[in-house]
Amino acid sequence: MTTSTTERSSAFVAACANAIGANHVLTAEHDTAAYLTDWRRRYSGAACAVLCPATTEEVAALVKLAIEHRIELVPQGGNTGLAGGATPDTSGAQAVISLRRMNRVREIDPHNNTITVEAGVVLADVQAHADEAGRLFPLSLAAEGSCTIGGNLSTNAGGTGVLRYGNTRELCLGLEVVTPQGEIWHGLRGLRKDNTGYDLRDLFIGAEGTLGIITAAVMKLHPQPAARVTALAALASPHAALDFLALAQRHAAAALTGFELMSDFCMRLVGRHFPQLRYPFADVHAQTVLLELSDSESEAHARQVFERMMEEALESGLVEDAVVAENLAQSQAFWDLREHIPLAQAEEGLNIKHDIGVPISRIGDFIDVTDRLVAEAAPGARMVTFGHLGDGNLHYNVQAPEGEDAKQFLKEYQARINRIVYDSVHQHHGTISAEHGVGQLKIDDVERYKEGVEVRLMHAVKQALDPLNLMNPGKVVRQAQPESPT
């Protein structure tokens, strides 16, 4: 940092200590370290301070101080993001605003089927509070024990229930936001219908803190299902899985709440590193689908639907084999197979990750084409393909060839494979980020693949709401730095 920047940062930190208390302004290295590196350890930054406000009013006060001292702010929730969206740059001049102390459940309204929570409430806690009220909060993902609602909203997180309940955006009715001017938008309205102008709520959701800081939200709740039934089905190809999805939707309709695709190599990888998780089929199958029904009537009714569905799928040859969970423990074991794929990848070594989405009807063609192109570019590369088939979201990951140095493989092939995958996504009318966000990881690729008019509209929104570019700069969309204050 230059002398003037250092002076501004010091004055800002001192003012923040006066505003929220010195104990909640972290500057010592041992206190700030956990906030400065992303979950994947891909990005590490520095900060003049980590600020830990406890109220929306304190957040607003910190934003006003940032404007006064021209300090850039990086909002952060549970720091579980996968695209570097909550990590500061290396200048040491930015400040991290951690929302973890804002962890109160403000209200549960069972009749309106809503829960109002602050941004720092951990997702699993929202689920637990909903359950205590006899309701279901259906957002579920691997990091639910540590990710926060504010982070889920900021990246429009997906998870395993999108097929039935939608992304986080569809689960949110209202927001409370601190704007880049330090004002508070009190938009905590639990309304299903409100046609009174621009939908500001949707503007902030998925913006990754670049347009303002979400401090609280009204989230939808749903009735608890009377029963959940889980099954694994073995299939010959992604194309067969698509046909099976259509059949399952015809039989189960909205009761079909999960439909996860996992390749044979995914299952072998889990078995290699977590042998206690038993794959239930004796034979090798190219693809496995994990599907779940959430029935509003009874378990008996759900199993009848499953039996009719599987009978037709097996008789037609669409499904090669299937097993239905007999109890809750077996159901959890099936989900453990799915949820341990990322952990097995990490145990296997460094890999090239992609969180892509294509129209559901094109998933089979995308996998066929892209697998071939990657194999030609990097012979021996192993494809770890899994994800939420029901909503078109694949985690299309590439592992180094067996026995090769993974770090060297990434150094040599990562840029080339990223371009192959993203070009193929674009040709199949898809998106390069389905649920992980853009952050700093994909900012160049967003501008490469979006149409010019779309990029210019994004720039215009950013400029209009945050003209000083103090809200999480360098994430989601690029913007020229404002002139230095005189």
C-alpha positions in Angstrom: 0.0 0.0 0.0 1.1 3.6 -0.7 1.6 6.0 2.2 -1.8 7.7 1.4 -3.6 4.4 1.2 -2.0 3.2 4.4 -3.1 6.4 6.2 -6.6 6.1 4.8 -6.8 2.4 5.9 -5.5 3.3 9.4 -8.1 6.1 9.8 -10.8 3.8 8.6 -9.9 1.0 10.9 -9.9 3.4 13.9 -13.3 4.8 12.9 -14.7 1.2 12.6 -13.4 0.3 16.1 -15.3 3.3 17.4 -18.5 2.3 15.5 -18.8 -1.4 16.4 -16.2 -1.9 19.1 -12.5 -2.7 18.9 -13.1 -6.4 19.7 -15.1 -6.8 16.5 -12.4 -5.2 14.2 -9.8 -7.9 13.6 -6.4 -6.9 12.4 -4.0 -9.4 13.9 -2.8 -12.1 11.5 -3.9 -15.0 13.7 -7.4 -13.5 13.9 -7.8 -12.7 10.2 -6.2 -15.6 8.5 -9.4 -17.8 8.3 -11.2 -15.0 6.4 -8.5 -14.3 3.8 -8.3 -17.6 1.9 -11.2 -19.2 0.0 -12.5 -22.7 0.7 -10.6 -24.3 -2.2 -7.4 -22.5 -1.2 -7.2 -21.2 -4.7 -7.2 -17.5 -3.7 -5.5 -15.8 -0.7 -5.7 -12.1 -0.1 -4.9 -9.5 2.5 -7.1 -7.0 4.3 -6.7 -3.9 6.4 -9.2 -5.4 8.8 -12.0 -8.0 9.1 -15.1 -6.2 10.4 -17.7 -8.2 12.4 -20.9 -6.2 12.8 -23.9 -7.5 14.8 -26.7 -5.4 13.3 -27.9 -4.0 10.0 -27.4 -0.5 11.4 -23.7 -1.4 12.2 -23.3 -2.6 8.6 -24.7 0.7 7.3 -22.4 2.6 9.5 -19.4 0.7 8.2 -20.4 1.3 4.6 -20.7 5.0 5.3 -17.2 5.0 6.8 -15.9 3.1 3.7 -17.3 5.8 1.5 -15.7 8.5 3.6 -12.3 6.8 3.5 -12.6 5.2 0.0 -12.1 1.7 1.3 -13.3 -1.3 -0.8 -15.5 -3.8 1.0 -15.7 -7.6 0.6 -18.8 -9.1 2.2 -18.4 -12.7 3.5 -20.7 -15.3 4.9 -19.5 -18.8 5.8 -16.5 -18.5 3.3 -17.5 -21.8 1.6 -17.7 -20.3 -1.9 -16.1 -22.1 -4.8 -15.3 -19.1 -7.1 -13.3 -16.7 -4.9 -16.2 -14.3 -4.6 -15.6 -13.6 -0.9 -11.8 -13.3 -0.9 -10.1 -9.9 -0.8 -7.3 -9.0 -3.2 -3.6 -8.9 -2.3 -3.3 -5.2 -1.8 -4.1 -5.2 1.9 -6.3 -2.1 1.3 -9.7 -3.8 1.2 -11.7 -4.7 4.3 -13.7 -7.9 4.8 -17.2 -7.5 6.3 -18.1 -10.8 7.9 -21.8 -11.3 8.6 -21.3 -14.3 10.9 -22.4 -12.4 14.1 -25.7 -11.5 12.4 -27.1 -15.0 13.1 -30.6 -14.4 14.6 -33.9 -15.9 13.4 -36.2 -12.9 13.6 -39.5 -14.6 13.0 -41.2 -17.8 11.9 -44.7 -17.4 10.5 -46.2 -20.9 10.0 -49.5 -19.6 8.5 -47.6 -17.5 5.9 -45.0 -20.4 5.5 -42.1 -18.0 6.0 -39.0 -17.7 8.1 -37.1 -14.4 8.5 -33.4 -14.8 9.2 -30.3 -12.7 9.3 -27.6 -13.2 6.7 -25.2 -15.0 9.0 -27.6 -17.8 10.0 -26.1 -21.2 9.0 -28.2 -23.1 6.4 -28.5 -26.2 8.6 -29.8 -24.0 11.4 -32.5 -22.6 9.1 -33.5 -26.2 8.3 -33.6 -27.1 12.0 -35.8 -24.1 12.9 -38.2 -24.9 10.1 -38.4 -28.5 11.2 -39.2 -27.4 14.8 -42.1 -25.4 13.4 -43.3 -28.4 11.5 -42.2 -27.0 8.2 -39.5 -27.8 5.5 -36.8 -25.4 4.3 -35.8 -27.4 1.2 -32.4 -25.8 0.3 -29.8 -28.5 0.8 -26.2 -28.7 -0.2 -22.9 -30.2 0.9 -21.7 -27.1 2.9 -25.0 -26.7 4.7 -23.3 -27.1 8.1 -21.2 -24.0 7.5 -22.5 -21.9 4.6 -24.9 -19.0 5.5 -28.1 -17.8 4.1 -26.5 -14.5 3.0 -23.9 -16.4 1.0 -26.6 -18.7 -0.5 -28.6 -15.7 -1.6 -25.5 -13.9 -2.9 -24.6 -16.8 -5.2 -28.2 -18.0 -5.8 -27.1 -21.4 -4.6 -28.8 -24.5 -6.0 -28.3 -27.9 -4.3 -30.2 -31.1 -4.6 -33.8 -29.9 -4.3 -33.9 -27.5 -7.3 -35.9 -29.9 -9.4 -38.9 -29.4 -7.1 -38.3 -26.2 -5.1 -36.0 -24.1 -7.3 -32.8 -22.2 -6.6 -32.4 -19.9 -3.6 -33.9 -17.1 -5.6 -37.2 -19.0 -5.8 -37.1 -19.6 -2.0 -36.8 -15.9 -1.2 -39.7 -13.5 -0.8 -38.0 -10.4 0.6 -34.7 -8.9 1.5 -33.1 -6.3 3.8 -30.1 -4.8 2.1 -27.5 -2.1 2.9 -26.9 -0.2 -0.3 -23.5 1.1 -1.5 -24.6 4.5 -0.1 -25.0 3.1 3.4 -28.8 3.3 3.3 -31.0 0.4 4.4 -33.6 -1.0 2.1 -36.3 -2.5 4.3 -37.7 -5.0 1.8 -38.6 -7.9 4.3 -42.0 -8.4 2.8 -43.4 -12.0 2.9 -45.6 -11.5 -0.1 -46.1 -13.9 -3.0 -47.5 -11.1 -5.1 -46.2 -7.6 -5.2 -46.4 -6.0 -8.7 -45.4 -2.4 -7.7 -42.3 -1.7 -9.8 -38.9 -3.2 -10.5 -38.1 -6.4 -8.6 -35.1 -5.1 -6.6 -35.0 -8.4 -4.6 -33.9 -10.4 -7.7 -31.3 -7.7 -8.5 -29.4 -8.4 -5.3 -29.8 -12.2 -5.3 -26.9 -13.7 -7.2 -24.9 -10.4 -7.3 -22.3 -11.7 -4.9 -22.2 -8.5 -2.8 -21.3 -6.3 -5.8 -24.5 -4.2 -5.6 -25.0 -4.1 -1.8 -24.9 -6.2 1.3 -27.8 -8.5 2.1 -28.3 -8.5 5.9 -31.6 -10.4 6.3 -34.2 -12.3 4.2 -37.7 -13.7 4.3 -37.5 -17.3 3.0 -40.3 -19.6 2.0 -41.2 -22.7 4.0 -43.0 -25.7 2.7 -45.1 -28.5 4.4 -43.1 -31.4 5.7 -43.6 -34.4 3.4 -45.4 -37.3 4.9 -42.7 -39.7 3.5 -39.5 -39.7 1.5 -38.5 -42.7 -0.6 -35.0 -42.9 -2.2 -33.7 -45.2 -4.9 -30.7 -45.9 -7.0 -31.1 -46.9 -10.7 -28.4 -48.1 -13.0 -28.4 -47.0 -16.7 -26.3 -47.4 -19.8 -25.9 -43.7 -20.7 -26.8 -40.1 -20.0 -29.3 -40.4 -22.9 -31.1 -43.2 -21.0 -31.0 -41.1 -17.9 -32.9 -38.3 -19.7 -35.5 -40.7 -20.9 -35.8 -42.1 -17.3 -36.2 -38.5 -16.0 -39.2 -38.0 -18.4 -40.7 -41.3 -17.2 -40.2 -40.4 -13.5 -41.8 -37.0 -14.0 -44.7 -38.6 -15.7 -45.3 -41.0 -12.8 -44.4 -38.8 -9.8 -44.9 -35.2 -11.1 -44.0 -32.6 -8.4 -43.3 -35.4 -5.9 -40.0 -36.0 -7.7 -37.7 -33.9 -5.6 -34.3 -35.3 -6.4 -32.7 -36.7 -9.6 -28.9 -36.9 -9.5 -26.6 -38.3 -12.2 -23.3 -40.0 -11.3 -20.9 -41.6 -13.7 -19.3 -45.0 -13.2 -15.9 -43.3 -12.5 -17.5 -41.2 -9.8 -18.7 -44.4 -8.1 -15.4 -46.1 -8.4 -13.6 -43.0 -7.0 -15.9 -43.0 -3.9 -15.3 -46.8 -3.5 -11.6 -46.3 -3.7 -11.3 -43.6 -1.0 -14.4 -44.4 1.1 -14.8 -48.2 1.0 -17.3 -48.2 3.8 -19.8 -46.6 1.3 -21.0 -49.7 -0.5 -22.2 -49.4 -4.1 -25.3 -51.7 -4.2 -25.0 -53.1 -7.7 -22.8 -56.1 -8.5 -22.2 -55.2 -12.1 -20.6 -52.1 -13.6 -23.0 -49.6 -15.0 -22.1 -46.5 -17.1 -24.4 -44.2 -15.1 -26.2 -44.3 -11.8 -29.2 -42.1 -10.9 -30.1 -41.2 -7.4 -33.8 -40.2 -7.2 -36.0 -39.2 -4.4 -39.8 -38.8 -4.0 -41.3 -36.6 -1.3 -44.9 -37.8 -0.9 -47.6 -35.8 0.7 -49.8 -38.8 1.4 -47.8 -41.7 2.9 -44.8 -43.9 2.5 -47.1 -46.7 1.1 -48.3 -44.3 -1.6 -44.8 -43.3 -2.4 -43.6 -46.9 -2.7 -46.6 -47.7 -5.0 -45.5 -44.8 -7.3 -42.0 -46.1 -7.2 -43.0 -49.6 -8.0 -45.0 -48.6 -11.0 -42.3 -46.4 -12.2 -39.5 -48.9 -11.8 -41.6 -51.7 -13.3 -42.1 -49.7 -16.5 -38.4 -48.6 -16.6 -37.1 -52.1 -16.1 -39.5 -53.8 -18.6 -38.6 -51.2 -21.3 -34.9 -51.8 -20.8 -34.4 -48.1 -19.9 -33.1 -49.0 -16.4 -30.6 -51.9 -16.1 -31.0 -52.4 -12.4 -32.6 -50.6 -9.4 -32.7 -50.7 -5.6 -35.1 -48.8 -3.4 -34.0 -47.8 0.1 -35.8 -49.9 2.8 -35.3 -47.5 5.6 -33.8 -44.1 6.6 -30.3 -45.4 7.1 -30.2 -47.0 3.6 -31.6 -43.8 2.2 -28.8 -41.8 3.9 -26.3 -44.3 2.6 -27.4 -43.7 -1.0 -27.1 -39.9 -0.5 -23.7 -40.4 1.1 -22.5 -42.0 -2.2 -23.5 -38.8 -4.0 -22.2 -36.4 -1.4 -18.8 -38.0 -1.1 -17.9 -37.6 -4.8 -16.3 -34.2 -4.2 -14.4 -35.5 -1.2 -13.2 -38.5 -3.2 -12.0 -36.2 -5.9 -10.0 -34.2 -3.3 -8.4 -37.4 -2.0 -7.5 -38.5 -5.6 -5.7 -35.2 -6.1 -6.0 -31.8 -7.8 -8.6 -31.6 -10.6 -10.1 -29.2 -13.0 -13.6 -28.2 -11.9 -16.6 -27.0 -14.0 -20.0 -26.0 -12.7 -22.0 -25.8 -15.9 -25.6 -25.8 -17.0 -27.1 -26.7 -20.3 -30.8 -27.3 -21.4 -31.8 -30.6 -19.9 -32.5 -32.1 -23.3 -28.9 -31.4 -24.4 -27.1 -33.0 -21.5 -26.4 -36.3 -23.3 -25.1 -34.7 -26.4 -23.0 -32.3 -24.3 -21.3 -35.1 -22.4 -20.7 -37.1 -25.6 -19.2 -34.2 -27.5 -17.1 -32.8 -24.7 -15.8 -36.1 -23.4 -14.4 -36.8 -26.9 -12.8 -33.3 -27.2 -11.2 -33.6 -23.8 -9.9 -37.1 -24.5 -8.3 -35.8 -27.7 -6.7 -32.8 -26.0 -5.5 -34.7 -22.9 -5.2 -38.5 -23.5 -5.9 -40.5 -20.4 -7.8 -37.7 -18.5 -10.5 -39.1 -16.3 -13.9 -37.6 -16.4 -15.7 -37.1 -13.0 -19.2 -36.2 -14.3 -22.1 -35.8 -11.8 -24.8 -33.4 -10.8 -28.4 -32.3 -10.8 -29.7 -33.8 -14.0 -33.2 -32.7 -13.3 -32.2 -29.0 -13.6 -29.5 -29.3 -16.2 -26.6 -28.6 -13.8 -23.5 -30.8 -14.2 -20.3 -30.8 -12.2 -18.1 -31.7 -15.2 -14.7 -32.2 -13.7 -11.4 -33.6 -15.1 -9.0 -35.7 -13.1 -5.4 -36.2 -14.2 -4.5 -39.6 -15.9 -3.9 -42.4 -13.5 -0.4 -42.1 -12.0 0.4 -38.7 -13.4 1.4 -35.7 -11.3 -1.8 -33.7 -10.8 -0.1 -30.4 -10.3 1.8 -30.7 -13.5 -1.3 -31.9 -15.3 -3.2 -28.7 -14.2 -0.3 -26.5 -15.2 -0.2 -28.0 -18.7 -3.9 -28.6 -19.5 -6.1 -26.5 -17.3 -6.4 -23.4 -19.6 -6.9 -25.7 -22.7 -9.5 -27.9 -21.0 -11.4 -24.9 -19.6 -11.7 -23.4 -23.1 -12.8 -26.8 -24.6 -15.5 -27.2 -21.9 -16.8 -23.6 -22.0 -16.8 -23.5 -25.8 -18.9 -26.7 -25.8 -21.2 -25.2 -23.1 -21.7 -22.1 -25.3 -22.4 -24.2 -28.4 -25.0 -26.2 -26.4 -26.7 -22.9 -25.3 -25.6 -23.3 -21.7 -23.9 -21.4 -18.9 -20.4 -21.6 -17.5 -21.7 -21.1 -13.9 -24.9 -22.8 -12.8 -24.8 -22.6 -9.0 -21.3 -21.6 -7.8 -21.3 -18.0 -8.9 -18.8 -16.0 -10.9 -16.6 -14.5 -8.2 -13.1 -13.7 -9.5 -12.6 -17.2 -11.0 -14.9 -16.8 -14.0 -15.0 -13.0 -14.5 -13.0 -13.1 -17.8 -15.1 -16.0 -19.1 -18.4 -14.3 -18.4 -17.3 -11.4 -20.5 -16.1 -13.7 -23.2 -19.3 -15.8 -23.5 -22.1 -13.3 -22.8 -23.3 -11.1 -25.6 -22.0 -7.5 -25.6 -25.4 -6.0 -24.9 -25.7 -8.2 -21.8 -22.3 -7.3 -20.5 -23.0 -3.6 -21.1 -26.3 -3.8 -19.2 -24.4 -5.5 -16.2 -21.8 -2.7 -16.3 -24.6 -0.1 -16.3 -26.3 -1.6 -13.3 -23.1 -1.8 -11.4 -22.2 1.8 -12.3 -25.7 3.0 -11.3 -25.8 1.4 -7.9 -22.1 1.5 -7.0 -20.5 4.4 -8.8 -17.5 4.4 -6.4 -16.9 0.7 -7.1 -16.5 -0.1 -3.3 -18.8 -3.1 -3.2 -16.7 -6.3 -3.8 -14.8 -4.9 -6.8 -13.2 -7.4 -9.2 -16.0 -9.9 -8.8 -18.8 -10.8 -11.3 -18.3 -7.9 -13.6 -15.3 -5.6 -14.4 -15.5 -1.9 -13.8 -12.9 0.8 -14.3 -11.5 2.1 -11.0 -12.8 5.5 -9.9 -10.5 8.4 -9.7 -8.5 8.7 -6.5 -9.9 11.2 -4.0 -8.0 14.5 -3.9 
